[in-house]
Amino acid sequence: MQATQCRLAETGRMDLRQARNPELVLDGQPVVANSITWDEATRVIIISGPNTGGKTVTLKTIGLMSLMARAGLFLPVAEGSRLLFFPEVYADIGDEQNIQRKLSTFSGHLEKIICILADARPGALILLDELGIATDPIEGAALAEAILIELKRKNMMTLVSTHYLSLKTLAQTQQGFANACTEFDPDTLTPTYRLIFGVPGQSAALETAQRLGLDPAVIHRARAIYEEKDHRAETLLSELTVQRLRLEKQYDEAREKARDAARWEEEQRRLKDALEEEQRAFETGRARRLKTAVQEAKGEIQRRLRELSGQKEPRRLKKAAQAIAALAREPVSVKIPPGWDVPSGQVRKGDSVMVDEFGTIGRLLEDPGGKKKVRVEVGRFTLIVETSRLRGKKGAAGAGTPHPKPSKIEVHTDIEGQARQTVDLRGMTSDEAMIALEDFISQAIAHRLARGRIIHGHGMGTIKKLARDYLESTGVCQSFTPGGRQEGGDGITVVDFYPWDV
């Protein structure tokens, strides 16, 4: 039966998902699966709908599954179903007419009801098929209503099939009662065997008679007689049923769309996580490669400085200085992420750009048109970068993501006869100060200067920060500290170079 293990509970919500009648499944007949669900507060369910529409099958399905679960059997339901465990199961289904016992159909049914009311204990499952039939419809409906109210008072779980309008109305107005119906297709005049909770059903007696082949003249006469009666209540219930069915359909469609949206959201989340992980791996690898490149560059500079020790010949000094400068200009091999392929000539001030040899993202501070170098803001720093080294990205505008400042060394190779021990950067722009500072460091290296002084003043602190960031990032000196009180304090920076005899 493609049965599954069903969770059992003494209280709570009944939730049989895609339930199929075990008897019909074993007989090999086609079965329409239905979800049978109600809340704990519901004690009586009124099932209405057309004849041969599946009302009795629904009662038998719930009863059989309750007994199967008590026997430890799996149930023909979908995964995740939940069944209430009923201590007792009572059923009055079928015709109990008995000539020998002088019982009419009505008497046979009533005898069972009396037994149930007397013997059933609270929590029992009661299944009643066509309660109150085979007698006067008005009296039968009143008796059926009174019996259902008593079963609810005794805390029984009752499911009853009926055609009585008064019972359908009772389920719409009485707390603890609920309507359910078996669907009928008015276009094909056939039942769909689909069970719908929350709405009453129509008997569709005339439509059923027409489908079964009753003489059309008799059908026509019956319709005329029916239309002469006051059936406003039936019309109201019919309209309510149509509206509820329409809402049920819209709800199912909305729920399916919500499931699709949830699936898309989950897929988007997985893609986002994967991209973030890829980005983290890229950043980690890039930082590692940059660190290795800087360390190698510093080692090479140290080696070149040691070679310069003791050299006085200008030609060799100039050659060594050029080697150091070339080392600074040598690009670091970094894989550029996809998408950063817009040439520098097409980017504008304010766009996000990437310095291609480092993979560093920053914000362009000026238009590159006709310029060899431009200013790029990276995090808290402003860098001077060759325009040819920049790449843009479509749609990448605004402030760039902060990244560590890349190390940069530019060594000027002009060698003066006398080394300057002091450079004064006061009154210069950042670009002018950087050029003067690089020239001063180049001369200090060439002349094996042991100590130098950089005068930058106090001011706003921009030139001071530029000078100290440069010394920190390039590693060309052993240490640097603010000047002494008599030297000007924090308005100058004293630089101690590496010992030349190393």
C-alpha positions as CSV (number, residue, x, y, z in Angstrom):
1,M,0.0,0.0,0.0
2,Q,3.1,2.3,0.0
3,A,2.3,2.8,3.7
4,T,4.4,4.8,6.1
5,Q,4.9,4.9,9.9
6,C,2.5,7.5,11.3
7,R,3.1,9.4,14.5
8,L,0.5,8.8,17.3
9,A,-0.6,11.3,19.9
10,E,-3.3,11.3,22.6
11,T,-4.1,15.0,22.1
12,G,-3.4,17.8,19.6
13,R,-3.9,18.1,15.9
14,M,-5.1,15.4,13.6
15,D,-3.1,15.6,10.4
16,L,-3.4,12.7,7.9
17,R,-1.6,13.8,4.7
18,Q,-2.7,12.3,1.4
19,A,-4.6,9.6,3.1
20,R,-6.0,6.7,0.9
21,N,-8.7,4.3,1.9
22,P,-6.9,1.0,2.8
23,E,-9.7,-1.2,1.5
24,L,-9.9,0.5,-1.9
25,V,-6.1,0.3,-2.2
26,L,-6.0,-3.4,-1.5
27,D,-8.8,-3.9,-4.0
28,G,-6.7,-2.3,-6.7
29,Q,-9.2,0.5,-7.3
30,P,-8.1,4.1,-8.2
31,V,-8.1,6.2,-5.0
32,V,-8.2,9.9,-4.7
33,A,-5.9,10.9,-1.8
34,N,-7.2,13.4,0.7
35,S,-5.6,15.3,3.6
36,I,-7.8,15.0,6.7
37,T,-6.9,17.6,9.2
38,W,-8.7,19.2,12.2
39,D,-7.7,21.1,15.4
40,E,-8.0,19.8,18.9
41,A,-10.8,22.2,19.7
42,T,-13.0,20.6,17.0
43,R,-15.1,17.7,18.4
44,V,-17.8,17.2,15.8
45,I,-17.3,17.2,12.0
46,I,-20.4,17.4,9.8
47,I,-19.6,15.9,6.3
48,S,-22.0,16.8,3.6
49,G,-22.1,16.5,-0.2
50,P,-23.6,14.6,-3.1
51,N,-24.6,10.9,-2.9
52,T,-21.8,8.6,-4.1
53,G,-19.5,11.5,-3.5
54,G,-17.3,9.8,-0.9
55,K,-18.8,10.7,2.5
56,T,-19.0,7.1,3.7
57,V,-15.6,6.3,2.3
58,T,-14.2,9.2,4.4
59,L,-15.8,7.8,7.6
60,K,-14.4,4.3,6.8
61,T,-10.9,5.6,6.0
62,I,-10.6,7.3,9.4
63,G,-12.1,4.4,11.3
64,L,-9.9,1.8,9.5
65,M,-6.7,3.8,10.1
66,S,-7.5,4.3,13.7
67,L,-7.8,0.5,14.2
68,M,-4.8,-0.2,12.0
69,A,-2.7,2.1,14.2
70,R,-3.9,0.3,17.3
71,A,-2.6,-2.9,15.7
72,G,0.8,-1.4,15.0
73,L,0.3,-1.2,11.2
74,F,1.8,1.3,8.9
75,L,-0.8,3.6,7.1
76,P,-1.3,4.6,3.5
77,V,-0.5,8.2,4.2
78,A,2.3,10.7,3.3
79,E,5.3,11.2,5.5
80,G,4.9,13.5,8.4
81,S,1.3,12.5,9.1
82,R,-0.1,12.5,12.7
83,L,-2.9,10.4,14.0
84,L,-4.8,10.8,17.3
85,F,-4.9,7.6,19.4
86,F,-8.6,6.9,20.2
87,P,-9.2,4.5,23.1
88,E,-12.4,3.2,21.5
89,V,-13.9,3.3,18.0
90,Y,-17.7,3.1,17.4
91,A,-19.3,3.1,14.1
92,D,-22.9,3.1,12.8
93,I,-22.6,2.6,9.1
94,G,-25.1,0.8,6.8
95,D,-28.7,-0.3,7.1
96,E,-29.6,-2.1,10.4
97,Q,-33.1,-3.1,9.3
98,N,-33.9,-6.6,10.8
99,I,-37.3,-8.2,10.2
100,Q,-36.7,-11.0,12.7
101,R,-36.0,-8.5,15.5
102,K,-38.8,-6.3,14.2
103,L,-36.4,-3.4,13.7
104,S,-36.9,-0.8,11.1
105,T,-34.0,1.1,9.5
106,F,-34.6,4.0,11.9
107,S,-34.9,1.7,14.9
108,G,-31.8,-0.2,14.0
109,H,-29.7,3.0,13.9
110,L,-31.3,4.4,17.1
111,E,-30.5,1.2,19.0
112,K,-26.8,1.7,18.2
113,I,-26.9,5.4,19.1
114,I,-28.3,4.5,22.5
115,C,-25.6,1.9,23.1
116,I,-22.9,4.5,22.1
117,L,-24.3,7.2,24.4
118,A,-24.4,4.7,27.3
119,D,-21.0,2.9,26.8
120,A,-18.5,5.1,25.0
121,R,-15.9,6.8,27.2
122,P,-14.5,10.2,26.7
123,G,-12.0,10.5,23.8
124,A,-13.7,7.7,21.8
125,L,-14.0,8.0,18.0
126,I,-17.7,7.9,16.9
127,L,-18.5,7.4,13.2
128,L,-22.2,8.0,12.2
129,D,-23.4,7.6,8.6
130,E,-26.6,9.5,7.7
131,L,-27.6,10.2,11.3
132,G,-31.4,10.7,11.8
133,I,-32.6,9.3,8.5
134,A,-35.5,7.0,7.8
135,T,-38.0,9.1,9.7
136,D,-39.7,12.5,9.4
137,P,-36.9,14.8,8.1
138,I,-37.7,17.6,10.5
139,E,-37.9,15.4,13.6
140,G,-34.9,13.3,12.4
141,A,-32.8,16.5,12.0
142,A,-33.8,17.7,15.5
143,L,-32.9,14.4,17.0
144,A,-29.6,14.2,15.2
145,E,-28.7,17.7,16.4
146,A,-29.5,16.8,20.0
147,I,-27.4,13.6,19.8
148,L,-24.4,15.4,18.3
149,I,-24.5,18.1,21.1
150,E,-24.6,15.3,23.7
151,L,-21.6,13.5,22.1
152,K,-19.7,16.8,22.2
153,R,-20.6,17.3,25.8
154,K,-19.2,13.9,26.6
155,N,-16.0,14.8,24.8
156,M,-16.3,12.3,22.0
157,M,-14.7,12.8,18.6
158,T,-17.6,12.5,16.2
159,L,-17.7,12.4,12.4
160,V,-21.1,12.3,10.8
161,S,-22.3,12.3,7.2
162,T,-25.6,14.0,6.5
163,H,-27.8,15.9,4.0
164,Y,-29.7,17.9,6.7
165,L,-29.5,21.6,6.3
166,S,-29.9,22.2,10.0
167,L,-26.8,20.2,10.8
168,K,-24.8,22.1,8.2
169,T,-26.0,25.3,9.8
170,L,-25.2,24.0,13.3
171,A,-21.5,23.4,12.2
172,Q,-21.3,27.0,11.0
173,T,-22.6,28.5,14.2
174,Q,-21.8,26.2,17.1
175,Q,-18.3,26.2,18.8
176,G,-16.5,22.8,18.6
177,F,-18.3,21.9,15.3
178,A,-16.9,22.1,11.8
179,N,-18.2,21.5,8.3
180,A,-16.5,19.4,5.6
181,C,-17.8,18.4,2.2
182,T,-17.0,16.2,-0.7
183,E,-16.6,18.2,-3.8
184,F,-19.0,18.0,-6.8
185,D,-18.1,19.3,-10.3
186,P,-21.2,21.2,-11.6
187,D,-19.7,21.2,-15.2
188,T,-19.4,17.4,-15.5
189,L,-22.2,16.7,-12.9
190,T,-19.8,14.2,-11.2
191,P,-18.2,14.0,-7.8
192,T,-14.4,14.6,-7.6
193,Y,-14.0,12.6,-4.3
194,R,-12.0,15.5,-3.0
195,L,-12.5,16.3,0.7
196,I,-12.6,20.0,1.7
197,F,-12.7,21.1,5.3
198,G,-14.4,24.3,6.4
199,V,-17.4,24.4,4.0
200,P,-20.7,22.6,3.8
201,G,-21.6,20.6,0.7
202,Q,-24.7,20.3,-1.5
203,S,-26.6,17.1,-1.9
204,A,-26.9,17.6,-5.7
205,A,-29.7,15.1,-5.8
206,L,-31.2,16.4,-9.0
207,E,-27.7,16.5,-10.7
208,T,-27.0,13.0,-9.5
209,A,-30.3,11.7,-10.8
210,Q,-29.6,13.3,-14.1
211,R,-26.2,11.7,-14.3
212,L,-27.6,8.3,-13.5
213,G,-30.1,8.5,-16.3
214,L,-33.4,9.4,-14.8
215,D,-36.1,10.5,-17.3
216,P,-35.4,14.2,-18.2
217,A,-39.1,15.0,-17.9
218,V,-39.0,13.8,-14.3
219,I,-35.9,15.8,-13.7
220,H,-37.5,18.9,-15.2
221,R,-40.7,18.5,-13.0
222,A,-38.6,18.0,-9.9
223,R,-36.7,21.2,-10.6
224,A,-39.9,23.1,-11.0
225,I,-41.2,21.8,-7.7
226,Y,-37.9,22.6,-5.9
227,E,-37.9,26.2,-7.2
228,E,-41.4,26.7,-5.7
229,K,-40.1,26.0,-2.2
230,D,-38.4,28.5,0.1
231,H,-34.8,27.5,-0.2
232,R,-33.0,30.7,0.6
233,A,-31.0,29.0,3.3
234,E,-29.8,26.4,0.9
235,T,-28.9,29.2,-1.6
236,L,-26.9,31.0,1.0
237,L,-25.0,27.9,2.0
238,S,-24.4,27.2,-1.7
239,E,-23.0,30.6,-2.3
240,L,-20.8,30.3,0.8
241,T,-19.6,26.9,-0.4
242,V,-18.6,28.4,-3.8
243,Q,-16.8,31.3,-2.2
244,R,-15.0,29.0,0.2
245,L,-14.0,26.6,-2.6
246,R,-12.6,29.6,-4.6
247,L,-10.7,30.7,-1.5
248,E,-9.4,27.2,-1.0
249,K,-8.1,27.1,-4.5
250,Q,-6.5,30.6,-4.2
251,Y,-4.9,29.5,-0.9
252,D,-3.5,26.4,-2.5
253,E,-2.0,28.4,-5.3
254,A,-0.6,31.0,-2.9
255,R,0.9,28.2,-0.7
256,E,2.5,26.6,-3.8
257,K,4.0,30.0,-4.8
258,A,5.2,30.5,-1.2
259,R,6.9,27.1,-1.4
260,D,8.5,28.1,-4.7
261,A,9.6,31.4,-3.2
262,A,11.1,29.6,-0.2
263,R,13.0,27.2,-2.5
264,W,14.3,30.2,-4.5
265,E,15.3,32.0,-1.2
266,E,17.1,28.9,0.0
267,E,18.9,28.6,-3.3
268,Q,19.9,32.2,-3.2
269,R,21.2,31.8,0.3
270,R,23.3,28.8,-0.8
271,L,24.7,30.8,-3.7
272,K,25.4,33.8,-1.5
273,D,27.2,31.6,1.1
274,A,29.2,29.9,-1.7
275,L,30.2,33.3,-3.2
276,E,31.1,34.7,0.3
277,E,33.3,31.6,1.0
278,E,34.9,32.0,-2.4
279,Q,35.6,35.7,-1.7
280,R,37.0,34.9,1.7
281,A,39.3,32.3,0.1
282,F,40.4,34.8,-2.5
283,E,41.1,37.5,0.1
284,T,43.1,35.1,2.3
285,G,45.1,33.9,-0.7
286,R,45.7,37.4,-1.9
287,A,46.9,38.6,1.6
288,R,49.2,35.6,1.8
289,R,50.7,36.3,-1.6
290,L,51.2,40.0,-0.9
291,K,52.8,39.3,2.4
292,T,55.2,36.9,0.8
293,A,56.0,39.4,-2.0
294,V,56.7,42.2,0.5
295,Q,58.9,39.9,2.6
296,E,60.9,38.9,-0.5
297,A,61.2,42.5,-1.6
298,K,62.4,43.6,1.8
299,G,65.0,40.8,1.8
300,E,66.2,41.8,-1.7
301,I,66.5,45.4,-0.6
302,Q,68.5,44.3,2.4
303,R,70.8,42.4,0.2
304,R,71.2,45.3,-2.2
305,L,72.0,47.6,0.8
306,R,74.7,45.3,2.0
307,E,76.2,45.3,-1.5
308,L,76.2,49.1,-1.4
309,S,78.2,49.1,1.8
310,G,81.6,50.5,1.2
311,Q,80.9,51.4,-2.4
312,K,82.0,54.9,-3.5
313,E,81.9,54.5,-7.3
314,P,78.9,56.5,-8.6
315,R,78.3,54.1,-11.5
316,R,77.9,51.1,-9.2
317,L,75.8,53.1,-6.7
318,K,73.5,54.2,-9.5
319,K,73.2,50.6,-10.9
320,A,72.3,49.3,-7.4
321,A,69.7,52.1,-6.9
322,Q,68.1,51.2,-10.3
323,A,67.9,47.6,-9.2
324,I,66.0,48.6,-6.1
325,A,63.7,50.9,-8.0
326,A,63.0,48.1,-10.5
327,L,62.2,45.8,-7.6
328,A,59.6,48.2,-6.4
329,R,58.0,48.5,-9.9
330,E,57.8,44.7,-10.4
331,P,54.2,43.7,-10.3
332,V,52.9,41.0,-7.9
333,S,51.1,38.3,-9.6
334,V,47.5,38.4,-8.3
335,K,44.5,36.8,-10.0
336,I,42.0,39.5,-10.7
337,P,38.4,38.5,-10.0
338,P,36.1,38.3,-13.0
339,G,34.2,41.5,-14.1
340,W,37.0,44.0,-13.5
341,D,37.8,44.4,-17.2
342,V,36.8,48.1,-17.8
343,P,39.8,50.0,-19.2
344,S,41.1,52.9,-17.1
345,G,40.0,55.4,-19.8
346,Q,36.4,54.5,-19.2
347,V,36.3,55.1,-15.4
348,R,35.4,58.4,-13.8
349,K,35.9,60.1,-10.5
350,G,34.0,58.3,-7.7
351,D,34.0,54.9,-9.4
352,S,35.3,51.8,-7.7
353,V,38.6,50.7,-9.3
354,M,41.1,47.8,-8.8
355,V,44.8,48.2,-8.9
356,D,45.5,45.2,-11.1
357,E,48.9,44.0,-9.8
358,F,47.6,43.9,-6.2
359,G,43.8,43.2,-6.6
360,T,43.2,46.1,-4.2
361,I,39.8,47.9,-4.6
362,G,39.6,51.6,-4.0
363,R,37.7,54.7,-5.0
364,L,39.0,57.0,-7.8
365,L,39.4,60.5,-6.5
366,E,39.9,62.2,-9.9
367,D,39.1,61.6,-13.6
368,P,42.0,59.9,-15.3
369,G,41.7,61.6,-18.6
370,G,45.1,62.6,-20.0
371,K,46.9,61.8,-16.7
372,K,49.6,59.3,-16.1
373,K,48.9,59.0,-12.4
374,V,45.8,59.5,-10.4
375,R,44.9,59.5,-6.7
376,V,43.0,56.4,-5.4
377,E,41.4,56.2,-1.9
378,V,42.0,52.8,-0.4
379,G,40.5,52.5,3.1
380,R,42.0,55.4,5.1
381,F,44.9,55.9,2.7
382,T,45.3,57.9,-0.5
383,L,47.6,56.3,-3.0
384,I,49.2,57.6,-6.2
385,V,48.7,55.0,-8.9
386,E,49.7,54.8,-12.5
387,T,46.5,55.1,-14.6
388,S,47.5,52.1,-16.7
389,R,47.3,49.9,-13.6
390,L,43.7,50.6,-12.9
391,R,40.7,48.5,-13.9
392,G,37.0,49.3,-13.6
393,K,33.9,47.2,-13.3
394,K,30.5,47.8,-14.9
395,G,28.1,49.2,-12.3
396,A,30.9,49.5,-9.7
397,A,30.4,53.1,-8.5
398,G,30.9,54.7,-5.1
399,A,33.3,54.1,-2.2
400,G,35.4,51.1,-2.5
401,T,35.8,48.3,0.0
402,P,38.6,49.1,2.5
403,H,41.7,47.0,1.9
404,P,45.2,47.1,3.4
405,K,47.6,49.6,1.8
406,P,50.0,47.9,-0.6
407,S,53.7,48.4,-0.1
408,K,55.3,50.7,-2.6
409,I,59.0,51.7,-3.0
410,E,60.2,54.3,-5.5
411,V,64.0,55.1,-5.3
412,H,65.4,58.1,-7.1
413,T,68.8,57.4,-8.6
414,D,70.3,61.0,-8.8
415,I,73.3,61.0,-6.5
416,E,74.5,64.3,-5.0
417,G,78.0,64.9,-3.8
418,Q,76.9,65.6,-0.2
419,A,74.2,63.7,1.6
420,R,71.4,65.7,3.2
421,Q,70.6,64.7,6.7
422,T,67.3,66.6,6.8
423,V,64.3,67.0,4.5
424,D,61.6,69.7,5.1
425,L,58.2,68.8,3.9
426,R,56.3,71.7,5.4
427,G,54.1,73.6,3.0
428,M,54.0,70.8,0.4
429,T,51.1,69.0,-1.0
430,S,50.9,65.2,-0.4
431,D,52.2,64.5,-3.9
432,E,55.1,67.0,-3.5
433,A,55.9,65.6,-0.1
434,M,56.0,62.0,-1.3
435,I,58.5,62.9,-4.1
436,A,60.7,64.9,-1.8
437,L,60.6,62.0,0.8
438,E,61.5,59.4,-1.7
439,D,64.4,61.5,-3.0
440,F,65.7,62.0,0.5
441,I,65.6,58.2,1.3
442,S,67.3,57.4,-1.9
443,Q,70.2,59.8,-1.1
444,A,70.4,58.5,2.5
445,I,70.8,54.9,1.2
446,A,73.4,55.9,-1.4
447,H,75.5,57.8,1.1
448,R,75.1,55.2,3.9
449,L,73.5,57.7,6.2
450,A,73.1,56.4,9.7
451,R,70.3,58.8,10.8
452,G,68.1,61.4,9.1
453,R,65.4,63.8,10.1
454,I,62.1,64.5,8.4
455,I,60.5,67.8,9.2
456,H,56.7,67.8,8.6
457,G,55.4,70.1,11.3
458,H,52.3,69.5,13.3
459,G,49.5,71.2,11.3
460,M,46.6,68.8,10.5
461,G,48.9,65.8,10.7
462,T,48.4,64.8,7.0
463,I,52.1,65.1,6.0
464,K,53.3,63.5,9.2
465,K,51.0,60.5,8.7
466,L,52.1,60.2,5.0
467,A,55.8,60.1,6.0
468,R,55.4,57.6,8.8
469,D,53.1,55.4,6.8
470,Y,55.7,55.4,4.0
471,L,58.5,54.4,6.4
472,E,56.3,51.7,8.0
473,S,55.2,50.1,4.7
474,T,58.5,50.1,2.8
475,G,60.9,48.8,5.6
476,V,63.8,50.9,4.4
477,C,64.8,51.9,7.9
478,Q,65.6,50.1,11.2
479,S,63.3,52.4,13.2
480,F,61.8,55.8,13.4
481,T,60.6,57.9,16.3
482,P,59.3,61.5,17.0
483,G,62.1,64.0,17.6
484,G,63.2,65.1,21.0
485,R,61.8,68.1,22.8
486,Q,64.7,70.3,21.7
487,E,64.4,69.0,18.1
488,G,60.8,70.0,17.6
489,G,59.0,67.0,19.3
490,D,56.3,65.4,17.2
491,G,56.8,67.9,14.5
492,I,59.7,65.9,13.1
493,T,60.5,62.2,12.6
494,V,64.0,60.8,13.4
495,V,64.9,57.9,11.1
496,D,67.6,55.3,12.0
497,F,68.8,53.3,9.1
498,Y,70.2,49.8,9.2
499,P,73.9,49.5,10.2
500,W,76.0,49.5,7.1
501,D,78.4,46.8,8.4
502,V,75.7,44.2,8.5
